[in-house]
Amino acid sequence: MEPTLAAHALSAATDITTAALSGDEPDSVLASAVQKAVEFARADLGLIMVRTDDGGVAVEAGYGSQTAELRGLLLPANSAAGQVARGGETVVTDDFTVDPRTAPHVPAELREYGPFAAVPFGAGGRVLGSLAVYRSHGAEGFSAGTVEVLSAFAAQVGVVLALAEGANARHRVTLYEERERIARELHDVIVQRLYAAGMQLDRVRRRMRKRFAGTDAARLGDAIDQLDQTIEEIRDTVHSLRSPAPEPEEKPQTDLAESARGEVRIAEELLGFPPTLELSGEFADIPAERADHIRAALREALSNVVRHSGASETRVTLHRDAREIRLRVRDNGSGVPQGVATRGLRHLAERAKSAGGKFYLNSSPSLGTLVAFDLPLDPDKRAS
C-alpha cells in the first residue's frame, strides 16, 4: 500500500467521520465521501450505489460530470456494481465496456468511461452497496495499490452511513433512531476498525520514517492524531447514547402508550400540526423487547412523514390484543419520493422479520403513505 495514498485516504475518512458526527446532512456526507474517493484515486467519476430490494443497486451519490442525471440510476443485480454489492468481491478492469464480465450490463450513461473499479462497502459485517470509480476511455487503469486503498476507504463509507443516520437523528428528529443499535454499531465495529487502521498507519510511519518526505510524514502524523480524536468523540457519543437520564427506582417503567404519546408530541413540533393518536388495548405490561420494536417502528414511520411526505394530516393507530400489537401510521402526503433512500424503512422490514412480525409499506403520490408494523406478544409465535 502506497503510504502517501493511504495517508490521503485516512485523512479523507477522518474528515467524513467528523462531518457525520457534527450532524451534517447524510446526502452531503455521502457526496463528500465520493468526491474524496475520486480525488485520491485520480478518477473522472465516482458513484456510491446502494442495494435495492430486487438485488440491484441504485446510485445514491456521485461526483464528476453529469452526476445529477446519474443519481437514481438503477443497475441490475448482474451488473458489476450489483455483483459487488451482492457478493462483496472487488471488480477491477482496464475497460469495462469490453471486459466480458462487465460489458453486457454497461448503461448508455457510462459508456464514455473505460477503466473501472468497484469495491463493497458496509457496516457491521453486512454489505450495503458498492463504491465505483471510473476513468475516461484511454486513461491508465487503476493500480492494485489504488484499489487496495479504495477498498479500505469504502469500508469507512459504510461506517459513515451509520454515523450519518445517527447524526441526522440527533439534529433533525432527535428521538427517531434506535439508540442502542447505533451505540452497538459505533462501539463494536467502528471504533475497532478506526483503531486498527490507526495502528497500521502508525507502524508504517515508524517503519518507513526515513523514506518519507517531511511533508508526507507530517501529514500522516496529523491523520493519525485526527483518528485518535475521532475515536474519543465516538466513545463519548456511545456513552451518551447508552446513558439515559436515571429514573427513581420507585418509578415504574414508562408504558408503550406513554412512549407513543411522546413520539407524537415530537412529531407535532417538527410537522407543525398534531398527528392523531388512537390507542386500543392495555400497553403497560408489554415486554420491554417487544415495546422497543414498536417504538423503533413508530419513530421511523413518523420520521418518514417529517422528511418526505409534505402531509397535512397524519394518523397513528396502536392496537393491542391478547396475541399481538398492531401499529399503523397513515399520512395524506405525496408518498415516498422516487429515488429517495429508504434505508430506515428497509431496516424496519428486517426488524419485523427477525422479531417474528410483519411490515408493509403502501405509498403513492395521490393516496399518501401507510406504514404497518405487526408484532406478536410471544416472540415464538409469528404474527399472522
LUMFIZA-720803 format. One record per residue (C-alpha): x, y, z; residue number from 1. Coordinates in steps of 0.02 Angstrom, whole numbers, plus 50000, padded with zeros to 5 digits. Last residue first. Example, Ala and Ser with C-alpha at 12.3 -4.5 7.8 and 13.67 -1.06 7.14 Angstrom:
LUMFIZA-720803
+-------+-------+-------+-----+
:    c1 :    c2 :    c3 : num :
+-------+-------+-------+-----+
: 50684 : 49947 : 50357 :   2 :
: 50615 : 49775 : 50390 :   1 :
+-------+-------+-------+-----+
END
This chain:
LUMFIZA-720803
+-------+-------+-------+-----+
:    c1 :    c2 :    c3 : num :
+-------+-------+-------+-----+
: 47476 : 49306 : 50567 : 384 :
: 47616 : 49371 : 50675 : 383 :
: 47741 : 49233 : 50717 : 382 :
: 47733 : 49143 : 50883 : 381 :
: 47899 : 49117 : 50974 : 380 :
: 47917 : 49304 : 51007 : 379 :
: 47754 : 49299 : 51109 : 378 :
: 47675 : 49471 : 51101 : 377 :
: 47663 : 49452 : 50913 : 376 :
: 47716 : 49604 : 50810 : 375 :
: 47628 : 49698 : 50671 : 374 :
: 47704 : 49850 : 50585 : 373 :
: 47606 : 49947 : 50454 : 372 :
: 47664 : 50104 : 50363 : 371 :
: 47533 : 50188 : 50254 : 370 :
: 47583 : 50329 : 50137 : 369 :
: 47492 : 50460 : 50037 : 368 :
: 47348 : 50422 : 49919 : 367 :
: 47390 : 50526 : 49765 : 366 :
: 47581 : 50519 : 49765 : 365 :
: 47581 : 50335 : 49814 : 364 :
: 47643 : 50233 : 49962 : 363 :
: 47595 : 50066 : 50039 : 362 :
: 47725 : 49994 : 50157 : 361 :
: 47723 : 49827 : 50244 : 360 :
: 47797 : 49750 : 50400 : 359 :
: 47757 : 49585 : 50485 : 358 :
: 47818 : 49505 : 50645 : 357 :
: 47929 : 49362 : 50700 : 356 :
: 48060 : 49476 : 50779 : 355 :
: 48189 : 49447 : 50641 : 354 :
: 48059 : 49482 : 50507 : 353 :
: 47997 : 49640 : 50590 : 352 :
: 48174 : 49706 : 50612 : 351 :
: 48218 : 49670 : 50430 : 350 :
: 48063 : 49763 : 50371 : 349 :
: 48105 : 49903 : 50492 : 348 :
: 48282 : 49913 : 50421 : 347 :
: 48208 : 49931 : 50248 : 346 :
: 48106 : 50078 : 50313 : 345 :
: 48263 : 50160 : 50381 : 344 :
: 48361 : 50125 : 50221 : 343 :
: 48228 : 50215 : 50118 : 342 :
: 48343 : 50316 : 50003 : 341 :
: 48245 : 50436 : 49895 : 340 :
: 48243 : 50387 : 49711 : 339 :
: 48056 : 50406 : 49693 : 338 :
: 47984 : 50514 : 49830 : 337 :
: 47896 : 50420 : 49972 : 336 :
: 47714 : 50471 : 49959 : 335 :
: 47641 : 50643 : 49921 : 334 :
: 47560 : 50670 : 50088 : 333 :
: 47395 : 50612 : 50163 : 332 :
: 47475 : 50516 : 50306 : 331 :
: 47448 : 50347 : 50388 : 330 :
: 47545 : 50263 : 50530 : 329 :
: 47478 : 50093 : 50583 : 328 :
: 47543 : 49988 : 50728 : 327 :
: 47472 : 49819 : 50777 : 326 :
: 47520 : 49730 : 50938 : 325 :
: 47489 : 49544 : 50955 : 324 :
: 47405 : 49395 : 51037 : 323 :
: 47291 : 49452 : 51178 : 322 :
: 47251 : 49618 : 51095 : 321 :
: 47348 : 49777 : 51069 : 320 :
: 47307 : 49915 : 50946 : 319 :
: 47409 : 50070 : 50902 : 318 :
: 47342 : 50190 : 50771 : 317 :
: 47439 : 50344 : 50716 : 316 :
: 47353 : 50466 : 50598 : 315 :
: 47442 : 50603 : 50500 : 314 :
: 47364 : 50752 : 50412 : 313 :
: 47442 : 50898 : 50317 : 312 :
: 47574 : 50791 : 50234 : 311 :
: 47731 : 50854 : 50146 : 310 :
: 47783 : 50671 : 50144 : 309 :
: 47973 : 50663 : 50142 : 308 :
: 48065 : 50708 : 50300 : 307 :
: 47929 : 50728 : 50432 : 306 :
: 47823 : 50583 : 50369 : 305 :
: 47974 : 50468 : 50358 : 304 :
: 48024 : 50517 : 50535 : 303 :
: 47849 : 50471 : 50591 : 302 :
: 47872 : 50297 : 50518 : 301 :
: 48048 : 50281 : 50588 : 300 :
: 47996 : 50333 : 50763 : 299 :
: 47842 : 50221 : 50762 : 298 :
: 47942 : 50069 : 50705 : 297 :
: 48076 : 50100 : 50838 : 296 :
: 47943 : 50116 : 50973 : 295 :
: 47860 : 49955 : 50915 : 294 :
: 48024 : 49859 : 50920 : 293 :
: 48068 : 49928 : 51092 : 292 :
: 47897 : 49876 : 51158 : 291 :
: 47929 : 49696 : 51108 : 290 :
: 48097 : 49693 : 51198 : 289 :
: 48022 : 49775 : 51352 : 288 :
: 47877 : 49652 : 51366 : 287 :
: 47711 : 49747 : 51354 : 286 :
: 47634 : 49766 : 51528 : 285 :
: 47579 : 49949 : 51521 : 284 :
: 47502 : 49939 : 51347 : 283 :
: 47321 : 49887 : 51376 : 282 :
: 47205 : 49896 : 51225 : 281 :
: 47162 : 50023 : 51090 : 280 :
: 47257 : 50185 : 51065 : 279 :
: 47218 : 50314 : 50931 : 278 :
: 47341 : 50457 : 50901 : 277 :
: 47302 : 50598 : 50779 : 276 :
: 47456 : 50693 : 50721 : 275 :
: 47466 : 50871 : 50788 : 274 :
: 47519 : 51006 : 50663 : 273 :
: 47682 : 51100 : 50633 : 272 :
: 47770 : 50944 : 50570 : 271 :
: 47926 : 50955 : 50680 : 270 :
: 47839 : 51004 : 50841 : 269 :
: 47697 : 50882 : 50809 : 268 :
: 47821 : 50742 : 50777 : 267 :
: 47894 : 50768 : 50950 : 266 :
: 47721 : 50759 : 51028 : 265 :
: 47684 : 50600 : 50928 : 264 :
: 47841 : 50516 : 50994 : 263 :
: 47794 : 50563 : 51173 : 262 :
: 47617 : 50497 : 51154 : 261 :
: 47687 : 50333 : 51087 : 260 :
: 47803 : 50318 : 51237 : 259 :
: 47655 : 50347 : 51353 : 258 :
: 47559 : 50207 : 51268 : 257 :
: 47711 : 50092 : 51274 : 256 :
: 47723 : 50101 : 51463 : 255 :
: 47855 : 50201 : 51555 : 254 :
: 47941 : 50086 : 51680 : 253 :
: 47876 : 50107 : 51856 : 252 :
: 47951 : 50243 : 51967 : 251 :
: 48010 : 50176 : 52134 : 250 :
: 48190 : 50160 : 52074 : 249 :
: 48195 : 50345 : 52032 : 248 :
: 48243 : 50373 : 51850 : 247 :
: 48417 : 50399 : 51781 : 246 :
: 48437 : 50509 : 51625 : 245 :
: 48486 : 50399 : 51478 : 244 :
: 48664 : 50333 : 51471 : 243 :
: 48687 : 50218 : 51320 : 242 :
: 48677 : 50353 : 51187 : 241 :
: 48782 : 50473 : 51291 : 240 :
: 48917 : 50341 : 51317 : 239 :
: 48917 : 50293 : 51133 : 238 :
: 48937 : 50476 : 51085 : 237 :
: 49083 : 50497 : 51204 : 236 :
: 49162 : 50341 : 51128 : 235 :
: 49137 : 50415 : 50955 : 234 :
: 49223 : 50576 : 51007 : 233 :
: 49369 : 50479 : 51079 : 232 :
: 49387 : 50380 : 50917 : 231 :
: 49382 : 50542 : 50818 : 230 :
: 49524 : 50615 : 50920 : 229 :
: 49630 : 50461 : 50887 : 228 :
: 49593 : 50473 : 50701 : 227 :
: 49639 : 50657 : 50699 : 226 :
: 49806 : 50616 : 50778 : 225 :
: 49835 : 50478 : 50649 : 224 :
: 49795 : 50600 : 50507 : 223 :
: 49913 : 50730 : 50581 : 222 :
: 50054 : 50603 : 50588 : 221 :
: 50023 : 50554 : 50407 : 220 :
: 50026 : 50736 : 50353 : 219 :
: 50188 : 50766 : 50450 : 218 :
: 50271 : 50616 : 50368 : 217 :
: 50211 : 50672 : 50197 : 216 :
: 50277 : 50849 : 50225 : 215 :
: 50448 : 50787 : 50280 : 214 :
: 50468 : 50666 : 50136 : 213 :
: 50452 : 50489 : 50199 : 212 :
: 50591 : 50363 : 50172 : 211 :
: 50674 : 50387 : 50342 : 210 :
: 50512 : 50362 : 50437 : 209 :
: 50470 : 50199 : 50347 : 208 :
: 50449 : 50082 : 50495 : 207 :
: 50384 : 50216 : 50614 : 206 :
: 50258 : 50285 : 50489 : 205 :
: 50202 : 50114 : 50432 : 204 :
: 50176 : 50060 : 50612 : 203 :
: 50073 : 50216 : 50643 : 202 :
: 49970 : 50180 : 50489 : 201 :
: 49930 : 50004 : 50550 : 200 :
: 49887 : 50065 : 50724 : 199 :
: 49771 : 50199 : 50655 : 198 :
: 49682 : 50075 : 50543 : 197 :
: 49658 : 49956 : 50689 : 196 :
: 49586 : 50095 : 50797 : 195 :
: 49469 : 50150 : 50659 : 194 :
: 49405 : 49973 : 50635 : 193 :
: 49386 : 49941 : 50821 : 192 :
: 49295 : 50106 : 50847 : 191 :
: 49178 : 50072 : 50701 : 190 :
: 49125 : 49894 : 50735 : 189 :
: 49081 : 49854 : 50915 : 188 :
: 49068 : 50029 : 50984 : 187 :
: 48985 : 50126 : 50843 : 186 :
: 48871 : 49984 : 50790 : 185 :
: 48822 : 49948 : 50971 : 184 :
: 48787 : 50132 : 51002 : 183 :
: 48683 : 50147 : 50843 : 182 :
: 48580 : 49994 : 50887 : 181 :
: 48558 : 50053 : 51066 : 180 :
: 48497 : 50225 : 51014 : 179 :
: 48371 : 50169 : 50885 : 178 :
: 48331 : 50324 : 50785 : 177 :
: 48180 : 50440 : 50794 : 176 :
: 48223 : 50526 : 50958 : 175 :
: 48317 : 50676 : 50889 : 174 :
: 48223 : 50703 : 50727 : 173 :
: 48331 : 50832 : 50640 : 172 :
: 48493 : 50854 : 50738 : 171 :
: 48513 : 50693 : 50837 : 170 :
: 48428 : 50581 : 50709 : 169 :
: 48531 : 50653 : 50567 : 168 :
: 48688 : 50622 : 50668 : 167 :
: 48639 : 50440 : 50696 : 166 :
: 48595 : 50412 : 50514 : 165 :
: 48756 : 50497 : 50462 : 164 :
: 48857 : 50387 : 50579 : 163 :
: 48782 : 50227 : 50511 : 162 :
: 48808 : 50283 : 50331 : 161 :
: 48982 : 50346 : 50375 : 160 :
: 49032 : 50172 : 50433 : 159 :
: 48987 : 50105 : 50262 : 158 :
: 49095 : 50242 : 50186 : 157 :
: 49233 : 50185 : 50304 : 156 :
: 49234 : 50014 : 50222 : 155 :
: 49244 : 50105 : 50056 : 154 :
: 49407 : 50187 : 50114 : 153 :
: 49487 : 50018 : 50145 : 152 :
: 49432 : 49957 : 49975 : 151 :
: 49492 : 50118 : 49892 : 150 :
: 49662 : 50094 : 49973 : 149 :
: 49677 : 49920 : 49900 : 148 :
: 49611 : 49979 : 49731 : 147 :
: 49743 : 50116 : 49724 : 146 :
: 49880 : 49992 : 49768 : 145 :
: 49823 : 49869 : 49635 : 144 :
: 49832 : 50007 : 49505 : 143 :
: 49678 : 50081 : 49420 : 142 :
: 49690 : 50079 : 49230 : 141 :
: 49777 : 50215 : 49131 : 140 :
: 49664 : 50326 : 49027 : 139 :
: 49610 : 50282 : 48850 : 138 :
: 49424 : 50293 : 48887 : 137 :
: 49387 : 50407 : 49034 : 136 :
: 49416 : 50348 : 49212 : 135 :
: 49287 : 50271 : 49329 : 134 :
: 49264 : 50243 : 49515 : 133 :
: 49137 : 50130 : 49599 : 132 :
: 49084 : 50118 : 49782 : 131 :
: 48967 : 49972 : 49811 : 130 :
: 48816 : 49927 : 49915 : 129 :
: 48760 : 49882 : 50091 : 128 :
: 48872 : 49733 : 50128 : 127 :
: 48843 : 49674 : 50307 : 126 :
: 48986 : 49643 : 50429 : 125 :
: 48926 : 49779 : 50547 : 124 :
: 48936 : 49912 : 50415 : 123 :
: 48951 : 49906 : 50226 : 122 :
: 49054 : 49947 : 50074 : 121 :
: 49100 : 49841 : 49926 : 120 :
: 49229 : 49889 : 49793 : 119 :
: 49205 : 49937 : 49611 : 118 :
: 49349 : 49982 : 49494 : 117 :
: 49335 : 50042 : 49315 : 116 :
: 49450 : 50096 : 49173 : 115 :
: 49342 : 50135 : 49019 : 114 :
: 49218 : 50279 : 49028 : 113 :
: 49112 : 50359 : 48891 : 112 :
: 48993 : 50212 : 48902 : 111 :
: 48925 : 50267 : 49071 : 110 :
: 48755 : 50343 : 49026 : 109 :
: 48723 : 50204 : 48900 : 108 :
: 48718 : 50076 : 49041 : 107 :
: 48856 : 49944 : 49050 : 106 :
: 48775 : 49774 : 49080 : 105 :
: 48842 : 49662 : 48942 : 104 :
: 49018 : 49740 : 48956 : 103 :
: 49054 : 49692 : 49138 : 102 :
: 49125 : 49517 : 49149 : 101 :
: 49160 : 49508 : 48962 : 100 :
: 49276 : 49661 : 48976 :  99 :
: 49235 : 49772 : 48826 :  98 :
: 49144 : 49921 : 48905 :  97 :
: 49229 : 49889 : 49074 :  96 :
: 49396 : 49942 : 49007 :  95 :
: 49551 : 49923 : 49118 :  94 :
: 49455 : 49811 : 49237 :  93 :
: 49429 : 49794 : 49425 :  92 :
: 49289 : 49704 : 49520 :  91 :
: 49301 : 49685 : 49710 :  90 :
: 49204 : 49544 : 49793 :  89 :
: 49067 : 49579 : 49922 :  88 :
: 48945 : 49457 : 49843 :  87 :
: 48786 : 49558 : 49824 :  86 :
: 48853 : 49735 : 49818 :  85 :
: 48998 : 49682 : 49708 :  84 :
: 48881 : 49587 : 49593 :  83 :
: 48766 : 49737 : 49581 :  82 :
: 48911 : 49852 : 49540 :  81 :
: 48967 : 49735 : 49401 :  80 :
: 48790 : 49717 : 49334 :  79 :
: 48702 : 49553 : 49370 :  78 :
: 48589 : 49630 : 49503 :  77 :
: 48527 : 49763 : 49384 :  76 :
: 48580 : 49947 : 49386 :  75 :
: 48459 : 50085 : 49433 :  74 :
: 48505 : 50268 : 49404 :  73 :
: 48439 : 50374 : 49548 :  72 :
: 48580 : 50498 : 49532 :  71 :
: 48654 : 50485 : 49357 :  70 :
: 48574 : 50643 : 49290 :  69 :
: 48642 : 50748 : 49433 :  68 :
: 48810 : 50660 : 49415 :  67 :
: 48829 : 50725 : 49238 :  66 :
: 49018 : 50751 : 49254 :  65 :
: 49103 : 50701 : 49415 :  64 :
: 49050 : 50658 : 49591 :  63 :
: 48908 : 50540 : 49637 :  62 :
: 48782 : 50494 : 49770 :  61 :
: 48637 : 50372 : 49787 :  60 :
: 48653 : 50272 : 49626 :  59 :
: 48536 : 50124 : 49641 :  58 :
: 48589 : 49941 : 49652 :  57 :
: 48512 : 49776 : 49603 :  56 :
: 48456 : 49637 : 49719 :  55 :
: 48269 : 49665 : 49700 :  54 :
: 48255 : 49759 : 49865 :  53 :
: 48387 : 49885 : 49814 :  52 :
: 48570 : 49888 : 49861 :  51 :
: 48655 : 50056 : 49874 :  50 :
: 48770 : 50135 : 49745 :  49 :
: 48904 : 50266 : 49779 :  48 :
: 48971 : 50335 : 49616 :  47 :
: 49138 : 50411 : 49566 :  46 :
: 49188 : 50493 : 49403 :  45 :
: 49349 : 50556 : 49325 :  44 :
: 49467 : 50459 : 49438 :  43 :
: 49630 : 50511 : 49520 :  42 :
: 49601 : 50381 : 49658 :  41 :
: 49635 : 50515 : 49791 :  40 :
: 49517 : 50639 : 49710 :  39 :
: 49378 : 50520 : 49656 :  38 :
: 49370 : 50445 : 49831 :  37 :
: 49364 : 50619 : 49906 :  36 :
: 49216 : 50666 : 49796 :  35 :
: 49128 : 50502 : 49841 :  34 :
: 49141 : 50540 : 50026 :  33 :
: 49090 : 50723 : 50009 :  32 :
: 48932 : 50673 : 49917 :  31 :
: 48896 : 50543 : 50051 :  30 :
: 48915 : 50673 : 50189 :  29 :
: 48806 : 50799 : 50099 :  28 :
: 48668 : 50671 : 50072 :  27 :
: 48680 : 50620 : 50255 :  26 :
: 48656 : 50802 : 50313 :  25 :
: 48796 : 50862 : 50426 :  24 :
: 48770 : 50824 : 50610 :  23 :
: 48945 : 50850 : 50679 :  22 :
: 48968 : 50662 : 50696 :  21 :
: 48943 : 50644 : 50508 :  20 :
: 49066 : 50784 : 50471 :  19 :
: 49196 : 50708 : 50587 :  18 :
: 49177 : 50540 : 50500 :  17 :
: 49199 : 50622 : 50331 :  16 :
: 49355 : 50716 : 50383 :  15 :
: 49430 : 50558 : 50460 :  14 :
: 49395 : 50458 : 50303 :  13 :
: 49481 : 50592 : 50197 :  12 :
: 49633 : 50593 : 50311 :  11 :
: 49639 : 50404 : 50300 :  10 :
: 49630 : 50412 : 50110 :   9 :
: 49768 : 50542 : 50099 :   8 :
: 49878 : 50442 : 50218 :   7 :
: 49849 : 50284 : 50117 :   6 :
: 49900 : 50374 : 49957 :   5 :
: 50058 : 50438 : 50040 :   4 :
: 50099 : 50266 : 50112 :   3 :
: 50074 : 50168 : 49949 :   2 :
: 50000 : 50000 : 50000 :   1 :
+-------+-------+-------+-----+
END
